[in-house]
């Protein structure tokens, strides 16, 4: 599906990506984790074609595969939530068909009560659900998500995760997403990649991550997202 070969990117005199080789198969769900500045967002933007690499190449199979990126800062357009959800649907679709598709997505993401509200007047969690809805109204083969629940509360986070899993399984969608939440990575992904200083420091099945979460890189990331007391209890 996606292969990165010798991909490098430098900004401000600092190398922010240095990927020797990375392959993601069709239908995989892959989480990118790592500290701030590790290259997660840049990697997603390079794959999406928004930022060109300084060296190397990104190869899609089949050629011409479209990558759809949901950026870290989600937004809604200054039109109704319904019209926001219809963005990206084929122009050839009839108005009634577009509305039906948008309403179906709204139901999945608990947005139906907001259909007449302007997309730029929503809360953080509502905006993230709307941004995801714009991507899911029509099936996609490749989704790139940057912190898909970063502004969402607990309920919105779990709803977004459930909808994502269902959509990926139904449509065979390849999912690559960046997150600071190691536990979210375990819930959503079948494979977890740790980036450090723009390099792949670890690449493991999610099940193996769960086994190593008590030590090494798994312990560090889990503690950063879910701080604990000396007794091992979550800090609240």
N, C-alpha and C positions, 0 to 999 in steps of 0.2 A: 504493500500500500504506500508506505513512505520510507525512503532511505536517505539519510544524510551522510555525505562523504566529505571528510576533511573540511567541515564548515567552521569558519572562524569569523569573529566580529570584534572590532576594536572601537572604543568610544572614549574620547578624552584622554588618549594615551594609555588606556587600560584595556586589556583583552577581556571581553565579557562573554565570549563564546569560543570554545575550542573543542568541537565534537569530531573525534576521529571517524567513528562509524556508529550509526544508530539506525535500526530498522524497526518499523512498527507494522505488524500484519493487519490485514483487513479484519475488521470486527473486534480488534483488541480495545480494551479500556485501560489506558495508561495514565498514571498520576506522576506529575513532576513535583518533587518536594525539595526543600533546601532553604537556607537562610536568605534574607533580603540581599539582593545584588548577586545572587548565584547564577543568574542568567535565564530563569524560568520564563519570564515575560518576553525577553528578547528571542528566545528559541521559538516560542509560539508565533511571534510576529515574523520571524524569518520563514517559518513553514507556510504562514498565510500569504507570504509575498509582499507584506507591507514594508519590511526592512530587508534590503538586499545584503547578503553576506559579503564580507571582504574577500573571502576565498571559499572554495568548495562548492558543492551543489546539493540541491534538494530534488530528489527524483520521485515522481508519483507514478504509481501503476494502478490503473491504466493512466496514460498521459492525459492531461487535461482535467484531472480530478480537481474539483472545487473544494477549497478549504474555507470553512466559515468560522470566523473568530468572534467570540464574545469577550470584549475587553474587560479589564479589571474594574474600570469605572463605567458602570452601566448607565444608560440614559433612555429616556422616552421622548419621542418626537411630539411636537406641539400640535397634536391632533388626538382624536379619541383613541382609547385603548383598542377598540375594535379595529380602527384603521391602522394602528400600529401593528396589530397582529396580521393584517392582510398584506403588509409589505413583504415583497419577495415572492408572492404567489404569481403564477403565470398570468400575463395580461389577457391571455385567451380565455381564462376562466370567467364564467358568468358571475354577476354580482351576487346572486343567491348562493352560488357554490363557494365563493370567497367568504361570505358571511358564515356559512355553515362550517367551513374549515376553521375559521377564526374562533367561532363560538365553541367548537369542540376543544381547541387548545385552551381557551379561557376556562372551561370546565375542569380540565386536567390540573390547571395551575391556580385554581380558586380566584380567577379574575373576572368571572361573570358579573358580580355586583359593581365592577369598575368599568364596564365596557363603554359607558358614555363619558367617563372622566378623561381629562387630558393626560396624555402619557408623561408630560413633564411636571405633573402635579402630584406624583405618587411618593410614597415613603420609600426608604432604601430597599427594604425587602420586596415591596410591590414592584419596584423598578427592575430588580434583578429577575423576578418571575416574568415580567413583561419582556425583558431582553431575551431571556431563554425562549419564551413563547414565540417571538419573531423567528427564531431559528427552527423551531419544531413544527410550525404550522404546516410546512411542506417537508417531507422526509429529506434528510441530508446523509451523504455517505461519509463525511468527515467533519467532526466538530472539534474546535479548539476553544477551550474555555479558560479564562484567566481569573482565578479566584471566584468561581461561580456563585458562592454564597457569602462573599466577604462582608456585605452590608445587610445580610438577612438575619432575622431572629431564629430561635430554635425551630419553631414550627415551619417557617418558610424554608429553612435549610433542609429539613427532613422531606418536605414536600418536593422541593427541587431535586433532591437526590433520588426519590422514588420515581419521579417523572422521567428523569434522565435514564435511569436503569431500564425502565419499561420501554422507552423510545429506542434505546440502543439495541435491546434484545429483539424488539419487533422488527426494526428496519435493518439490522445488521450494521449499525453505524459504528464507525471507528471513532473513539473518543480519546482525546489527549487534553488533560487539564492540569493547571497549576494550582497548588493549594499549600497553605501553611499548616493545615490541619492533618496531622498524620493519621488520625482515626478516620477522617473522611476519606483519605486515600485508601485505607483498608476497606471501607464500606463500598466504595464506588469502583475501584480498579481491580483488575486481575494481575496487574504488574505495576511496580513502583520504581521510579528512577530518582535517585538522589543526585542533584547538581551541586557542585561546590566550585566556586571560582570559574564558572563556565564550562566545567568538565563533568563527565559522567563519573561520579565517585562510586556509585552502587547501582546495580540494575538487578532486581530480584522479583520473583512472584510475590503477590500480596500475602499469600499464606506463609511464606518464609519470613516476610517482614514481621508478622505477628509473633513468630517464634523468637525473633531477635529484638523485639521492642523493649526488652528489659536491659539491654546492654548496647554499647557502641552507638552507632548512628541512630538506631531506632529509639534508644533511650533519650538521646539528646533532643531529637525532634519532638517526641511525645511530651517531654517535660517542658519544652518551649511553648507548646500549644496548650498543655494542660498542667500548669505548675502544681507541685505536690508539697505537702508538709514533710518534715523529717520522718514521720510515721508512715509515709506513703499514701496519705489521704489527699483528695483533691482540695486545692485552695479555693475558698469561696469568699 
